[in-house]
Amino acid sequence: MSLHVKILGAGPDLVLLHGWAMHSDIWDGVRDRLAQHFRLHLVDLPGHGSSPACESGTLQCVVDAVAEILPASCIVCGWSLGGQVAVELALRMPERVSKLVLVSTTPCFVKRADWQWGMEVAMLQLFMKNLKRDYATTLDQFLTLQVRGSSDTTAVLAQLRASFSQEGKPDEISLQTGLQILLTTDLRKKIENINQPVMLLHGENDVITNPAAAKWMHRQLHNSELLMLPGCGHALFLSHPDQFIASLVQTV
């Protein structure tokens, strides 16, 4: 499989991995300023944007596909689902992933008996069912959830909708696969095995990935920094681009 990757800028290699249902154009608002500091690799994950879908609907298949296009030494920045992919890449290829930036990321998306900082399983299953029934409305509800808690919801939602519509709708099977990955993935036991420096960026008002999950990861990681942004929801690089860019530049 050959993923669609846009490369621009000059400097240390920085790989940007978007979240579920999105594509690499989601970074447009910060792309040009980041390209002044980094050689950017803007990746469309399998089944999103211009990339073909995975043959098997697993996180490992997604990780395998991204691993093929990783530069020799790079910083990997993942947002939400992209953050879970970034964690697996860091563990599998420590010689190529020098640093991690995890944006609005959780090691376990759903609630479990020993994990209270996740979404109710029934809610995610309902979301999967609604996606089949009414694709457009369900995705718009998801975009609205992403900006909840942000200090400027109208502007951020407009950016999300504009970016989402740029590439046309993503592959529906890949969306269902992505939800299944979120439903089943649990990276908690792996987190402490990450030895690279990690920057954790999270909105204090994120209703999709609980801020407490970022605090938990901060405690487990050997070498991490946590920045919690007030007045901020799930899409913090849209609502707080200056802080996002400054944090990434700081990793160099």
CORKA-V840482 format. One record per residue. OMEGA is omega in degrees with one decimal (* if undefined). Layout:
# CORKA-V840482
OMEGA, OMEGA
This chain:
# CORKA-V840482
178.1, -179.0, 176.0, -178.6, 172.9, -178.5, 177.6, 178.5, -179.6, -178.8, 176.9, -179.6, 178.0, 179.5, -179.2, -178.6, -176.8, -179.6, -178.2, 174.9, -177.9, 173.8, -169.5, 178.3, 178.6, -178.5, -173.8, -176.5, -179.2, -171.2, -173.0, 179.0, 176.5, -178.0, 174.7, -176.6, -171.8, 163.3, -172.7, 171.3, -176.2, -169.8, 165.4, 178.7, -177.9, 178.3, 179.3, 179.7, -177.2, -179.5, 176.4, -179.4, 175.5, 176.5, 176.5, -174.5, -178.3, 175.2, -178.2, 178.3, 177.1, -179.9, 178.2, -177.2, -179.7, -179.9, -178.3, -175.7, 180.0, 172.7, -175.9, 177.5, -172.5, 167.1, 177.4, 178.5, -179.7, 179.0, 174.4, 176.3, 176.8, 176.5, 177.3, 175.0, -179.6, 178.4, -179.7, 178.2, -179.4, -179.8, -175.8, -172.6, -176.8, -179.9, -178.6, 178.0, -175.2, -179.2, 178.3, 168.3, -178.0, -174.7, 178.2, -173.8, 174.5, 177.7, -176.9, -169.8, -175.4, 176.8, 173.7, -177.1, -178.1, -179.6, -173.7, -171.2, 179.0, 177.3, 175.9, -179.6, -178.0, -179.9, 178.6, 177.8, 176.7, 178.3, 178.0, 180.0, -179.2, 179.5, 177.9, -174.2, -175.8, -173.9, -172.4, -178.4, -178.3, 179.2, 178.1, 175.7, 178.6, 177.9, 179.3, 177.0, -176.3, -177.1, 179.9, -179.1, 178.2, -177.8, -179.5, -171.7, -176.1, -178.0, -178.0, 178.2, 177.5, 178.0, -180.0, -178.3, -179.9, 179.8, -177.6, -174.6, -175.2, -173.4, -173.3, -173.0, 179.9, 179.5, -173.3, 178.5, 178.8, 177.2, 177.3, 178.0, 179.5, 177.4, 178.2, 176.5, 178.7, -178.5, -170.2, -174.5, 175.1, -175.3, -171.4, -177.3, -178.3, -171.4, -176.0, 179.0, 177.4, -179.1, 178.5, 171.1, -177.8, 171.3, 179.0, 178.5, -174.6, 174.7, -179.3, -176.1, -179.1, -179.8, 179.3, 174.0, -173.5, 177.6, 179.1, 177.7, 178.0, 178.5, 177.9, 179.5, 179.0, -180.0, -176.6, -173.2, -178.1, -172.2, -175.3, 174.5, -177.0, 174.3, 176.6, -176.2, 178.1, 179.0, -171.6, 177.9, -171.4, -175.2, -170.1, 179.2, 173.5, -176.7, -177.8, -174.6, -177.9, 180.0, 179.8, -179.1, -179.7, -179.7, 178.8, 179.4, -179.8, -177.4, -176.3, *
